């Protein structure tokens, strides 16, 4: 009898910590995490402790999600300015005193080596959501100009390192906030049209501009090589085009149903480079085929749809903008990763959420989902 009372007491104590959690969001995250564990077990089978470390990183992300979900959105808003300021200062310190590896200065040694650009993936949309919340009801063109400056500062510093992939992710997360705040389509459509014309011209003039010795001015040589390799990977099949070609071979060889779990020849014969990180989607596709890819794509689509519903129902402008930006960031990550592995987009260092190996990426994933869950709980726990 006393044991039953004790059990009930513990349940009563723990119940408030779990009340208001968004069950559909947790369910789809569980499906994606399960797919990630299956893919990592196979791709990392002969890769040391990758599978064990991946599982540990997932548990850490789950803990971070749970803790951050307890923090009300109002307290998150109070962190916006200091977190953004610290992030910018760390980026400046990285430019001045950072560690350089393979020609890129992206890391800072503070006793522990960190990559400050990761902080800005959350700090930038957080700061922009705070910026628009403070101006709710009286937005003017100069407010959008100020938001543009807030966005361009970290994006430019990160691109200068150079780290174009992370700069694109930070820029896109911030742009989503500005878009949801009411940025006019009259400003967006001309940029889209210019980009479309530029891409068309790039494809048509590929033979001329991708010749050795041609300087693109605005891009580094390795960035130029990635674009030219995307346009025609067969020009250097054993060098720069190897990643894209092997990724497409693995995806195509999976067929409709895949070769089966642990039976991917491209994966286990080590033809797929970075098969546990950036190119794990190719390894997954080879073993689980089109059907497995559809499960993964539907999972991401459901996650994005649920996140947009949470954003729509958010109680404040700050929460609405932040939830929308975080949700569409998942879209950017998944689209860019799958696109680069499939030969649709240039190869950049963008992990596939829940699937790719990486401690920092998994921690940021847990933090992002925790913020989204916090916003969902704030709506559910509001008195009716």
N, C-alpha and C positions, 0 to 999 in steps of 0.2 A: 504494500500500500504506500509506504513512504517512498519507495523507489519510483512509483508512478507519479507521486506528487513532485518529486525531484525532477523527473523528466518533463513534466508539464511546466515547471518553473523555468527550466532551461529553454524550452520552446518559447515561453512567454518573453524571456529575455532576448532571445535571438530574433523573434518575429519582426520587431521594428526595423532591423537591419536589412531584411529581405522584402519588406512590404513595399509595394509600388514598383517592383522590378518589372520591366517589360518582357513578358514571357515569349512573344513572337520573336523579338530581337535575340533573346538568349537561345532560342531553338535554332535559328538560322546560323548563328555564330557557332553553335555546337556542331552542326552539319559540316560547315566549312573547316572547322578545326579537325574534325574526324578525317576529312579528305586530306588535309595537310599532313596528318600523322601517317596515313597510309602511304602517301607519296614520299614522305621523308624516310620511312622505314625501307622502302625499296631503293630509292635513289642514294641513300646514305648507308646502305647495307655494309659496304666495304670502305666506309669513309670514317673510320674511327668511332667516336662517340656522338656523331651528328644527331642520330635519332634520340638518344637519351638527352642530349643538350637541348634539342628542339622541344621535347616534352617538358623539360625544366623551364625553358623560356615561356612556354604556354602557361604553365602554372604561375610563373611570376606575373605574366600579363593578366591572368585571371585575378590574382591578388590585387594588382594595381586597379583593375576595373572595379572590383568590389569596394576598395577604399575610396576611390575618386567618386563613385556613385553616391557615397554618403555626404558629399560636399554639395551644399545648395548652389544653384547657379549664381546667386548674389555674391557668394564668397569667391567663386571662380572669376567673376567680373573684377573683384578687387585685386586679383593677381595679374590682370592684363598689362597694366603699365609697367610695374616692376619687372615682370618676366620678359616683356618685349625689350625693355631698356637693357637688362642684363644680357640678353641674347645679342643685341647689337654691339655692346661693348666687347663681348667675347669674340664676335666676328672681326672687329677692328684689331683686337689683340692677336687673333689668328693671322691676320694679314701682316702684322708687324713681327710677331715672335713665334708663329706656328711652325709645326713640323711638316717638312716636305717629303712626300713619297711619290715616286713615279711622276715627278713634274707637277704635282698638285699640292697646295698648302691648305689642307682641310682640317688638321688636327692641332689641338692645343694641349700642352703638358702642364697640368695643374697638380702634379703629384699623381694624378690619374689622367690618362690620355682620353680626351673627349673630342667629339665632333660637334662644335657649337651650332652648325647649320641644322642639326636635328631638332634643337630647341625651337627654332623659328617655324618649323612645320605646324606647331601648335600655337606659339606665341603670336605669330602674325595674324591669323584669323581671330584669335582672342582679342588682340588689340583693336582690330578693325571693327569687331562687333561692339566693343566698348565705345569706340569713336562714334558710331552711328546711334547707339543707345543714348548717349549724352545729347544728341541732336535730334532726337525723335520728335516728329511733328513740325520741324522747321528746317528741313534739309534744303540747302542751296547748292548751286554749282561749285562754289568754293569748298564746300564740305567734301564733295567727291574729289576735288583736286587735292585736298589734304590727305584723303584716304589713299589716293594714288601715290603720294609721296611716302606715306607709311609703308606701302606695299613695295615700292621700287627700291627703297634703301636696302633691306635685307636681300632681296632678289639680286641686285647688282653686286653686292659684296660677295655673295655665294658664287655667282657666275664668274667673278674675277679670280676665284681660287685656283684653277677653274673647276666648277662642278655644275655643269649645265643641267644634268638630270635633277639634282636636288633643287636648283634654282627654279626649274619649271614647276616642280611640285609645290614649293613655297608660293610661287606666283599664282598658281592655279587656285590654291586654297584661299589666298587672300582675295583673288578676283571673284570667287564665288560669293564671298561676303558682300562685296561691292555690288555685284549683280542682284543679289536678293534684296539689297537695300533700295533698289530702284533705278539702277543705271539704265539710261535710255537706250533702246534698240537702235536709235539713229546714230549713236556713237559706236555701237558694237558691229553693225552690219558692214560699214565701210572697211573696218579692220579685217573682218572675215573675207570680204571680197578681195582686198589687196593680198591677203595671205593665199587665197585660192589662185589668183593670177600668178603670184610668185612661185608657188609650187608647180603650176603648169609649165611656166617658163623654165624652171629647174629641170623638170623631166625631159622637156624637149631639147634642152641644150646640154644634156648630160655628157655627151661625147667630148664637147669642147671644154667645159668647166672642170671636169674631173681628170684632166690630163696632169701628169707630174709637173710640178713647178708653178701651177696656177695658184695664186694667192687669193683667198676669199676675204681677206681683210678682217671681217667681223668675227670669224670663227678660227679657233686653233686648228692646227694641222690634223690632230686626231679626230676632231669633230667633223672636219671636212671628209676625212676618210670614212667615217661612219655613215654619212649621208650618201656618199658615192657607192659605198658597199651595199647599202640598201637598194639603190637604183639598179645595180648589177653585181650581185655577189659572186657570179661565176668568173669575173675578171681575176680574182685571186682566191680560188677555191680552197687552197691549203693554208692561206694566211688570213687576211682580213675578212674574207667571206666565209670562213670555216664555221663560225658560230651559227650564222643564219642558215646556211645550207644544211648543217646537221640537225638543227632544230626543225626545219621544214620536213626533212626526211623522217625524223622520229614521229612527228605529228601525223604525216601521211601514212606511215607504215602501221599506225594503230588501227586504221580502218574504222568500222562502225562500233565494234564491241571491244577492241583492244586485243593485245597479245596475252593479257592475263597478268595478275599480280606477281611481281618478281620475275617476269618473263620478258622484259624489255631488252632486246639485244643491243640497240643503240645506247641504252643506258648502262648496262652492265659490262659492255665491252669498251666503255669509256669513250665513245665517239661524241657524246654531248658534253661540251665544256660547261663548267659551273652548274652541274646538274642538280646540286642541292640548293643553289641560291637563285641567281637571275633566270636560269634556264630550266627550272624544275617543272615548269608547265609542259615542256617538251617531253620530259620523262613520264609525267603523269598521263599525257595524251597517248603516248606509245602503249602504255599498259592498260588504260581504261577506255581508249578509243573515243569516237564521237559521242557515244552515250555518256561516258564519264565527263567529257568536256561540257556537255549540256547540263549535267547535274551541277557542275561548278559554276557555270554561267548563270543558271537559274538561281543558285544560292546567292551569288553576288547581286543579281537583279532584285531578289527579295530583300536582301539587306539594305540596298539603296532605297527601295520603295518604302520599307518600314522606317528608315531614317528620315525620309521626307515627310512621312505622316507625323513623326515625332516633332519635326521642325514646324509643321503646319499647326500643330496643337500646342506649341510652346507658349508659356504664359507671358513672356516679355519679348521685346524686339531683340535684345541681346541674345537670349536663348534661341530664338528663331533663326537668327543669322548664323550663330555658331553651329547649331545643329545642322543646318542646311549645308554649310561649308564643309564640315567634317564628313557628312554623308557623301557629298560629291567628290571628296578626296578619295574615298574608297573606289568610286567609279574611275577616277584618274589613274590610281595605282593599278587596278585590275586591267583596264583598257590598255595602258601603256605597256605593261608587262606582257600580256598576251599578244599584243600587236607586234612588239619587237621580236618575240620568239617565233611568231608566225611569218616574219618577213614583211610586215605591213608598215612598221615604224622603225626608225634607227635604233640601234642597240644602245641603251643607257642603263645605268645602274639603279633600276627600280624593282624592288621585290614584289612578289605576288602575296598579298595579305593572307595570313594563316598558313601558307604553304611553303614559302621560301624560308631558308635557314637564316637566322640573324637575330642576335640578342637585342640590339638597339631598336631594330625595326619592330620586334615583337613588343617591347616595352612601350613604344609610341603607339602601337596598335591598341594595347590595353588602356593607355591613357585616353586615347580618342574615344574608345567605346565606353569608358567610364564617364566621360563628359556627356556623351549622348544618353547614357542611362540616367545620369543625374538630372538632365533636362526632362526626360520621360517621367522620372519619379516626382519631380516638382509639380508636374501637371496632375499626376494621379493622386498625390497627397494633398492637393489644394482642397480646402473645405468647400463643399458645394453649397 
